[in-house]
């Protein structure tokens, strides 16, 4: 199977279909990102791109009781 884009991977995951791999998501602490930069990760490259992770976008929602 050819390598998929993150979009294709997420679509297949939600469709319960086979993909090239499961989506890999991480949300590190700011201190962790700072350490990675001290250890050589370029500051101008985001950790998602640097590690080849699948991007995720959070959508803020008001979940407070009404």
Secondary structure as the mmCIF struct_conf table of DSSP 4:
data_model
#
loop_
_struct_conf.conf_type_id
_struct_conf.id
_struct_conf.beg_label_comp_id
_struct_conf.beg_label_asym_id
_struct_conf.beg_label_seq_id
_struct_conf.end_label_comp_id
_struct_conf.end_label_asym_id
_struct_conf.end_label_seq_id
HELX_LH_PP_P HELX_LH_PP_P1 UNK A 2 UNK A 5
HELX_RH_AL_P HELX_RH_AL_P1 UNK A 6 UNK A 14
TURN_TY1_P TURN_TY1_P1 UNK A 15 UNK A 16
BEND BEND1 UNK A 20 UNK A 21
HELX_RH_AL_P HELX_RH_AL_P2 UNK A 30 UNK A 38
TURN_TY1_P TURN_TY1_P2 UNK A 39 UNK A 40
TURN_TY1_P TURN_TY1_P3 UNK A 43 UNK A 44
BEND BEND2 UNK A 45 UNK A 45
HELX_RH_AL_P HELX_RH_AL_P3 UNK A 47 UNK A 51
TURN_TY1_P TURN_TY1_P4 UNK A 52 UNK A 52
HELX_LH_PP_P HELX_LH_PP_P2 UNK A 53 UNK A 55
BEND BEND3 UNK A 64 UNK A 64
#
